[in-house]
């Protein structure tokens, strides 16, 4: 089959659309943004209509660059969001997003209904996190009962786009894994969990493998997008999982690290490991017979942005590059300053929404250069702790690939290599993120490539950063200090 395949990635701040050709090369890209609503502290919402308008704009822009020669579409998007539809497919309320923390009480209720964490891990192999979709459904039932009574199905964000494009309700196994109601071991919804929560399983859409074609472009959607009627739409994947896949990681042996707002560590594995204590997130992979082991630190590049914003109050034209340049002027180890990066609570290595950031070890001899390096090092030392947890469940961690906004800075890549004590690689197309993986899945689903491994043959290593032995030794000592801070902070909170 010849033509172009589109990948649509519905993110938190905007939607990115890429087109790939028959060789797997990206030939066009466009991003359109939309607003974020925060009606109350700790609440985050978006209007699905804004997603749709932005998606149409981005798809039309990319479609024009390839003369409408599109033969398949793949979808990715922010995980854990809740879009409630009624029997007439009307959106009942703004979508509640992945980083919304309103449903902590509902998470406690869920655990109570299933016999605690061990009971839940037995059903889903994942802990109950406030970000997960299932807690949002319980919140809707408790706090907006009239809307809940009218809800016929709940979709994750990218799957709302599928419905708009094709009229089909469905999700894929990787995005469903972040719902909090999937039996990840067996790649199906947990009927036992839904029964314990007294929720009808009909609220959940059918779940399929990531490369499965699910619907075709309707005449209405084709007119709006400028693409051919009947263009197949492939299931796709949740963005955190598909981002790892997009780095060429579909088989065991390589660890992917994304340095975005959050720090995401992900790896493919050929069996579903037991998720001891629920400290990791275990998802179905984007290929049958594969699982995805993931740890998510809520602040990585986000810590850099926070510190940049703080400095900007004094230096109006300060940027992330400015702060990174400041950090280079402090020696490795930040002259003893340590930074705990829990600015918005934490998910991994500690499931603790109440955790907070802190500087430790500051004295009169320290300055902005030391604090800037400490922010960078603290974010990456936190990722090392997640790496160690992943190693404990059998994930190989010696071959590391990196992507995401902060990875553009040489200091971040070098420090990551030094903190982990292992080489770090950049790859082609990795900067395109989950949109690229979604486009490749469209090609696999349409028969261009036999499987993801073949499709990802176009992903090659472009840069290799070796750890510096002297810096590794400094960070080993820093890591020992770093790991003592959170337990001490926890004791102080409980006094």
N, C-alpha and C positions, 0 to 999 in steps of 0.2 A: 504494500500500500504506500502511495506517495501522498505528500501534502504536509501539513503542519498540525501539531498538537498543542493545545493550549493548557496551561496550568493556572488555576485560579486559587490564590491563597488569601483568605479573608482574615486579616489580622485585627489587632485591637485598635490600631490607629488608622489603618487603611487597607485597601485590597490591592494586591499585586498580581498582575497577569503577565505571563511570559509565553512566548511561542517558541517551540523547538522544531528543527527540521529533521529529515530522515536520519541524519548522523547523530542526533542528540544534542546539537549545538543550539544555544539560545540565539535567536535572530531578531527578537523584538521583546520589549518590556515596557510596562506602564504601571504606575501606581496612582490610585485616587484615594483621597482621605475622607474621613467622616468624624463627627464629634463624639466625645465621650461624656455621658451624663453622670453626675454624682449627686443624686437627690438628697442623700444623707451621708454623714461620715461613715466610711466603710462600705458604702453601697456603690456599685458601678453598673451602669446600664447603657444600652444603645438601642436605637430604633432600627429594626430590620429593614424598614423602607430606605433608610440611609445606606445600608449595605447594598441594597439592590440598585439604587441609583448610581452609587460609586462603581459597582461591578459593571453595569451597562457602559458607563463612560470608559472604563479601562479596557473592557473587551472590544468595544468599538475601535478604540485607539490602536490596539495591537492587531485586530482583524484588518484594519485598513492597511497596515504596513506589510501584511502578507497577502493582500488582495482577496481577502475572504476565503483563501484556500486552507480551510480548517477541516480536518477529518475526525477530530476527537477532542474531548474536553475532560480534564481531570480536576478534582476539587480537593482543597485543603482549607484548614481554617482553625481559628482559636478554639481550643477544646473547652469542655465543661459548661458552656453557655446554655441557657434555657430559653427556647422559643416555644411558647404555648399557642397551639392552633385549635380552633373550635371545629365543629362538624362541617362548617362551610369554608374551611381553610383560611379563616380570618385570624390575624395575629391579635391576641387578647391583651397584651401589655408589652412594654419595652422588654427586650431580652435582658436577663440577669447574667452577668459575665463571670469569667473564670476567677477574677480577682476580687469578687464580691464576698464579704465576710459576714453577711447577715444571718446565716443559718447555723451558727455554732450550736444552738439549743437543739436543732433538728438532728445534727450529727450525734449528739448525746442520746437522743431518742432512738435513733437507728441502732446504736450500739446496745442499748438496753433491750431492744426487741430481738436481737440475734445472739444474746449471751456474751456480749463484750467483744473485745478486739479479736480474740482467738476464734470466736464464732464467726465473725465477719470474714476473717482471713480464710476460714474454711469454705466460705461461700464464694468469695470474689478474688481472694489473694491480694487485696488492697485494703488499706486503712480507710477510714471515713474522714475526708478532708472537707472543710467548708467550701472549697472551690468546686467540688464535684456536683454534677447535675442533680443527682438523686436527692441531696439535701435541699436544693432549691424547690423541687417538687413538693417535698414535705412542708417547706416554708409556705408555698402557695396554698396548700391545703389548710394550713393553720391560720394564716393571716389574710388571705384573700379568697375565702371559701366560695364566694359566688363565681369568681373567675375559674377556680379549680373545678367547680361543678360543670362548667361549660367546656373545659379542656378535653379534647379528644385525643390529641397526640402531642408529645414533646419532642422537638428536634434540636440538635446542636446547630451552631451557626452555619457551617458550610452546607449542612443538609437542608437548611431553609433555602439556600441558593439553589440546591438541586430541585426542590419542589417548584421554585419560581421558573426554572429553566425547562423542566420536564413534566411537572405535575405528579411526580413520584415521591412517595415518602419512604426513605430508607437511610441507613447509615452504614459505615464500614466498621470492621472489628477493632481497628486501632482507635478511632474516635470514640466508639462505644466503650472502650476500656476505661476512658476517663469519665464515664457517666457515673461510675460507682455502683452499678447494678449488673455488671457483666461478670459471668463466670469465666474468667480469663483463661483458666486451664482448658476449658472445653469450648471456648469461643462462641458462647451463647448467653442470652439473658439468664439471670438466676431467678428461676420461678420461686424458689424457696425464700429468697430475700424479699421479693415483691409480695409474697403471701404474708410474710412476717410483718411487713409494713402496711398491710391491708390496702395495697395499691393494685389496680388492674394492670396486668401485663400488656393490655391493649394500648396503654399510654406510650409504649415504647415502639419505635419503628422497626421494621424488619432489618436484620443485620447480615451483611455479606462480606466476602473478602474484598480487599482494597482494589484489585484489578478487575472487578466484576462490572460490566456495563449495566447501568441502572437508568433506563429511560433514554429518550431522545429529545432533542430540541423541538419544542412545540412551534407551531406557526406563529403564535404571538411572540414568543421569546426570540425566534429567528428574525422577525421584523424589527424588534427592538435592538438586537445585537448586531444585525447585519451579517449573520452567519447562516449557512444552509439549513433549511428545515430538515429535521431528522438526524442531525449530527449527534452521535452517541456520547453520553456523559458517563464516565467511569466513576466508581464509588469514591476512590481517593483515600485520604487519611487525615488524622488529627495532626496539627502542625508540629507539635513537639516530637512526635514519632517520625513523621515524614521528613522533618529537617535532618534528622540523623541519617535516614535512608538517602537523602539527597547528597550527602557527603560521600556516597559510595559504600555505605555500611549496610549491607543486607545479610552478610554472613558473619559468623563468629570470628573474633580475632582483633577487631579494631574498636577503639573507644572514640566516640564523637563528643566534642565539647562545643557548645554554642555560647558565645559570650555576648548575648543580647542584654536587654533589661534584666532578665533572669539569667542564671547560669544553668544550662541544661547539659547533663551528662547522659549519654545514651549509647546502648550497644545492642547488637542483635545476638540472639542465642537460640539454639535448636531445641530447647526444652523450656518448660515453664518452671522456673525455680521457685521454691518456697520463699515467701517474702517475710523473713523473720522480723517480728516487731513492727511490721508495716512501715519501715523507714524509707523504702524505695517505692517506685510506682512500676508495676508490672503490666505491660500492655501486650496485646496481640500485635505481631509485626505486620508489615505491609505486604507480606508474601505468606502463603499458606505454609504451615510447618515451621514458622519463625515466631519468636516472641521478642519483645523489646524491654530491656531493663533500663530504667531511667531514675535519675535523682535530680530534683529541681531545687536550686537555691534561688530564692525570690529576688535577691539583689546581687548582681554581678556588674554588668555595665550600668545598671541602675544606681549603684553606689557611686560610680564615676560621675554620672549625671547629677546626682544629689550634691556631691561635693563641688562640682562646677557651678551649680546654681547658687550654692552658699558663697563661693568666692566672687561670683558675679555681682553680689550685693556691694562688694568693695571695688571690683574691677569690672565695669559694665560690659566690656568686650571680651571677657574671659570665655573660653570654649573648652571642650573636652581635650582638644589638642594642647591648649594652654596648661591645663592641669597635668596632663601626661608629661609635658616638658618640665614642669616643676618637679615632678616625681623623679626624673632622671638626675636631678641635682642632689638628691639624697642618696646615701650609699645603700646597697642591698641590706635589708633588715631594718631600714628606716630608723637607724640609731636607737633601736629598742622600743619604738612606739608600735603598739599592736592595735588593730581595729577589728571589732566584731561587726560584721556587715548586716545585722538583722534589722534593717530600717523599716520593714513592713511585716514583722514577724518572720517565721521561717517554716519551710516545708521539709527540707532536707539540708543538712544531716539530722535536724531535730524537728519533729512535728510540734510546732509551738507558735501559734498565732500571736502570743503575747511577748515573745522574745523581742529584745530591742538592741539597737546598735550602741556601741560605746568605744571610746578611745581609752587605752590603758598605757601607762608608763610615760606620760607627757611631763616634761619639766621645763624650766626656764631656758634651757639650752636648745629646745626644739623650735622649729619654725614651720611655715607652710610647706616647704619642700618635704620635710619629714612626714607631716600629716598626709600630704598627697600620696607619697609612696606607701604609707601605711594603709590607706584606703584601697589602693590597688592590690597590695599584698594580702590584706585581710580577705578581700573578695576571692582571691585565688587559693589561699590556705583553706578557706571554707570548702572550695571545690575538691581539694585534696582529701578532705575528710569523707566526702561523698564517694570519691574514687576508691578509698579504702573499704568502705562498706560494700561497694559493688564487687570488689575483688573477693570479699568474704563469701559471696554467693556464686563464685566461679566465673566471673566475667573477666576475660583477659584485658589488661590495662596498660600494656607496654607499647602498643602502637596507637598513637593519639592523633586525631585530625581535629582541626579547629575552624570555626566559622563564626559569624556574627559581627556586629558593629565594632566592638572593642578589639577584635582580633586584627583590625586594620593597623593598629599601632604596634610597631616592632617591640616596644618595651613590654606590652602585655603578652605577646607571644613568647618573648625570651623569659619573662618572669614565670609564665605558666610552665615552660619546659624546666626551669630551675626548681620551682615548687614541687612539681611532680617527679623530677629526676628522670625524665624520659624525653626522647625527641618529640617534637610537635610539628605536624605537617599542615600546610594549606593545600587546597585542591581547586581545580577548575570547576566552575559552576556552583561551588559550594556557597558563594556569596548570593546566589539567587534563591537559596532557601527552599522552603517547602513547595513553593510554586513550581520549581524545577522538577521536584519529585512527582508532583501531581501531573505535570505534562508527560513525564515518562510513563507513569501508570496508565495514562490515556493511550499511549502507544502500545503498551503491553496488552491492555484490554482490547485494542483494535487489531492486534496481530502483527504490528510492526516489529516488535521484539518478542522473543519466546518467553522471557521472564525478566525480572528486575535486574538480575545479575548481568544479563546481556545488555540491557538498556544502559546500565551504569558503567559500561565499558568506556564511555566518553569522559568519565571523571578520573583525572590523573593528578598526582601530586605535583605542585608547582613550587613549593618552598619547604625547606626542612630546617628547623631550628634545633640545634644541639644544646643540651643542658651544660652549663659551666660548673665544673666540679666544686670550685670554691664557693660559688653562690648556692649550690645545692646544700653544702654543709651549713651555711648560714640559715637557710630556710628550714632545714631539719630541726635546728634549735628553736627557730621561731614557731614552728609547728607545735612543738612541745608546750611552749607558752600559750599559744592560741587555744589549744584544746582544754586548757585549765580555766579559761575565762568564762565560758558559758555555764559550766556547773557552779562556779562561784556566783555568777549573776543570778542564777536560779535560786540559790540559797538566800541571797539578799532579798529577792522578790517575795520569798515565803516567810520572812521574819515578821 
